[in-house]
Amino acid sequence: MLKKMFNRRFYQREKVELIARYFIEDQSVKYMGCTVVNLSRNGAGALFPRQEKLEAGAVVFFDIIAPVTFQQLRLKGEIKRTQKHGNVLYAGIQFIEALSEEAFSMLCKA
């Protein structure tokens, strides 16, 4: 119980490598490619092109294809933090609505 009190994430993140398309609300003019590198039911970490102008508070939409079922999932989240790593930009994203257990399982299957 104490461990949950000190861990700010309610759901554990899983390492994944999912190719996705994203669109930034009130900023993008078309969908662009990114890679989701970790995932929980409440959020994700994703790698974007370094030149992308992402700021905390921006709303981003993702289209992700589930690896096994090939079902397309559309997710909406808010950028919580960004950090530049070499030629990519890492962003931590909190989903507006938590993923269902079924959707999370579909995305985490390799």
C-alpha positions in Angstrom: 0.0 0.0 0.0 2.8 2.4 0.8 4.3 1.9 -2.6 1.1 3.1 -4.3 1.0 6.2 -2.1 4.5 7.3 -3.3 4.0 6.3 -7.0 2.2 9.2 -8.7 1.0 6.9 -11.5 -2.1 4.9 -10.8 -1.3 2.5 -13.7 2.1 1.0 -14.4 3.6 2.0 -17.8 4.5 -0.8 -20.3 7.3 -0.4 -22.8 6.0 -0.5 -26.4 7.0 0.6 -29.8 3.9 1.7 -31.7 3.9 3.7 -34.8 1.3 6.4 -34.6 0.0 9.5 -36.4 -0.7 12.6 -34.3 -2.4 15.9 -34.7 -2.0 18.9 -32.4 -5.2 20.8 -31.7 -5.2 24.4 -33.0 -1.7 24.0 -34.4 -1.3 21.1 -36.9 -2.6 21.3 -40.5 -2.2 17.5 -41.1 -1.4 14.3 -39.2 2.3 13.5 -38.8 4.2 10.4 -37.6 5.5 9.6 -34.1 6.4 6.6 -32.0 4.7 5.7 -28.7 7.4 4.2 -26.5 5.6 3.6 -23.3 1.9 3.2 -22.4 -0.5 3.0 -19.5 -4.2 3.2 -19.3 -3.9 6.9 -18.3 -1.1 8.1 -20.6 1.9 7.5 -22.8 5.4 8.6 -23.7 6.0 9.4 -27.3 8.9 10.4 -29.6 8.2 13.3 -32.0 10.3 15.1 -34.6 12.7 17.4 -32.7 11.4 20.5 -34.6 7.8 19.9 -33.5 6.5 22.8 -31.4 5.0 20.9 -28.4 4.2 22.7 -25.2 2.7 21.6 -21.9 -1.1 21.9 -22.0 -1.3 21.3 -25.8 -4.0 18.8 -26.8 -2.9 16.0 -29.1 -4.9 13.4 -31.0 -3.3 10.0 -31.9 -4.3 7.3 -34.4 -2.7 4.0 -33.4 -3.0 0.6 -35.1 -3.1 -2.3 -32.6 -0.3 -4.7 -33.5 -2.2 -8.0 -33.5 -5.8 -7.1 -34.4 -4.9 -4.2 -36.7 -7.8 -2.2 -35.2 -7.3 1.6 -35.3 -7.7 3.4 -32.0 -8.1 7.2 -31.7 -6.8 8.7 -28.5 -6.8 12.2 -27.1 -4.4 13.5 -24.6 -2.7 16.5 -23.0 1.0 17.2 -23.2 2.3 17.3 -19.6 6.1 17.6 -20.3 8.6 17.6 -23.1 12.3 16.9 -23.2 14.7 17.0 -26.2 16.8 13.8 -26.8 19.2 14.0 -29.7 17.2 14.4 -32.9 13.8 13.6 -31.2 11.5 15.3 -28.7 10.1 13.1 -26.0 6.6 14.1 -24.6 4.7 12.7 -21.6 1.0 12.7 -22.4 -2.0 12.2 -20.1 -5.1 10.8 -21.8 -8.3 12.8 -21.5 -10.1 9.5 -21.0 -8.4 6.4 -19.6 -8.0 3.5 -22.0 -10.3 0.5 -21.4 -8.5 -2.7 -20.2 -9.3 -4.3 -23.6 -7.8 -1.4 -25.6 -4.7 -1.3 -23.4 -4.2 -5.1 -23.8 -4.6 -4.8 -27.6 -1.9 -2.1 -27.8 0.5 -3.9 -25.6 0.5 -7.2 -27.5 3.5 -7.7 -29.8 
